[in-house]
Amino acid sequence: MNKRVVGSEYEALAVTYLQKQGIQILARNYRCRQGEIDIIGKENQYLLFVEVKYRKDLRAGYPAEAVTLTKQKRIYQTARYYLYENHLSEDTPIRFDVVAILGEEIQYIRNAF
């Protein structure tokens, strides 16, 4: 299986997990010039921008470690564009979360950055 197929499979698993946590999914694989956000959701008053990272094992490190500062900045810029494109105020409460999947174990990190 190629990485895109594997990524889509685990993003779908993350969506199911988030929905079970009571999160409403608004978009998947949102793309613009600034970058991509795997999942955009809503929980209470918060708009969530969620990055999904999967690792089969620890050979490449923990999944959440792959959300580097550079990646965080790109997600932030993409989120700002999403707010702009959807006519949402910059005062909209937002949160950046990570769903880290290691093998079959799912870890949900709220306010990851």
For each residue, the residues with C-beta under 8 A, 3 or more apart:
1: 5 6
2: 5 6
3: 6 7
4: 7 8
5: 1 2 8 9
6: 1 2 3 9 10 54
7: 3 4 10 11 52 54
8: 4 5 11 12
9: 5 6 12 13
10: 6 7 13 14 52 54 101
11: 7 8 14 15 28 29 38 39 52
12: 8 9 15 16
13: 9 10 16 17 101 106
14: 10 11 17 18 38 39 50 52 99 101 106
15: 11 12 18 19 25 28 39
16: 12 13 19 20
17: 13 14 20 21 99 106 108
18: 14 15 21 23 25 39 41 50 99 108
19: 15 16 22 23 24 25
20: 16 17
21: 17 18 43 108
22: 19 43
23: 18 19 41 42 43 48
24: 19 41 42 43
25: 15 18 19 28 39 40 41
26: 40 41 42 47
27: 30 37 39 40
28: 11 15 25 38 39 40
29: 11 36 37 38
30: 27 36 37 40 78 82
31: 35 36
32: 35 78 81 82 85
33: 81
34: 74 77 78 80 81
35: 31 32 74 75 77 78
36: 29 30 31 78
37: 27 29 30 40 49 50 51 75 78 79 82
38: 11 14 28 29 50 51 52
39: 11 14 15 18 25 27 28 48 49 50 52 99
40: 25 26 27 28 30 37 47 48 49 50 82
41: 18 23 24 25 26 47 48 50
42: 23 24 26 46 47 48
43: 21 22 23 24 46 48 95
44:
45: 93
46: 42 43 93 94 95
47: 26 40 41 42 83 88 92 93 94 95
48: 23 39 40 41 42 43 94 95 96 97
49: 37 39 40 75 78 79 82 94 95 96 97
50: 14 18 37 38 39 40 41 96 97 98 99
51: 37 38 67 71 75 96 97 98 99 112
52: 7 10 11 14 38 39 98 99 101
53: 63 64 66 67 98 99 100 101
54: 6 7 10 63 101 102
55: 58 59 60 61 62 63 66 101 102 103
56: 59 103
57: 60 102 103
58: 55 61 62 102
59: 55 56
60: 55 57 66
61: 55 58 65 66
62: 55 58 65 100 102
63: 53 54 55 66 98 100 101 102 107
64: 53 67 98 100 107 109 112
65: 61 62 68
66: 53 55 60 61 63 71
67: 51 53 64 71 72 98 112 113
68: 65 71 72
69: 72 73
70: 73 74
71: 51 66 67 68 74 75
72: 67 68 69 75 76 96 113
73: 69 70 76 77
74: 34 35 70 71 77 78
75: 35 37 49 51 71 72 78 79 96
76: 72 73 79 80 96
77: 34 35 73 74 80 81
78: 30 32 34 35 36 37 49 74 75 81 82
79: 37 49 75 76 82 83 94 96
80: 34 76 77 83 84 90
81: 32 33 34 77 78 84 85
82: 30 32 37 40 49 78 79 85 86 88
83: 47 79 80 86 88 89 90 92 94
84: 80 81 87 88
85: 32 81 82
86: 82 83
87: 84
88: 47 82 83 84 92
89: 83 92
90: 80 83
91:
92: 47 83 88 89
93: 45 46 47
94: 46 47 48 49 79 83
95: 43 46 47 48 49 110 111
96: 48 49 50 51 72 75 76 79 111 112 113
97: 48 49 50 51 108 109 110 111 112
98: 50 51 52 53 63 64 67 108 109 112 113
99: 14 17 18 39 50 51 52 53 106 107 108 109
100: 53 62 63 64 106 107 109
101: 10 13 14 52 53 54 55 63 104 105 106 107
102: 54 55 57 58 62 63 105 107
103: 55 56 57
104: 101
105: 101 102
106: 13 14 17 99 100 101
107: 63 64 99 100 101 102
108: 17 18 21 97 98 99
109: 64 97 98 99 100 112
110: 95 97
111: 95 96 97
112: 51 64 67 96 97 98 109
113: 67 72 96 98
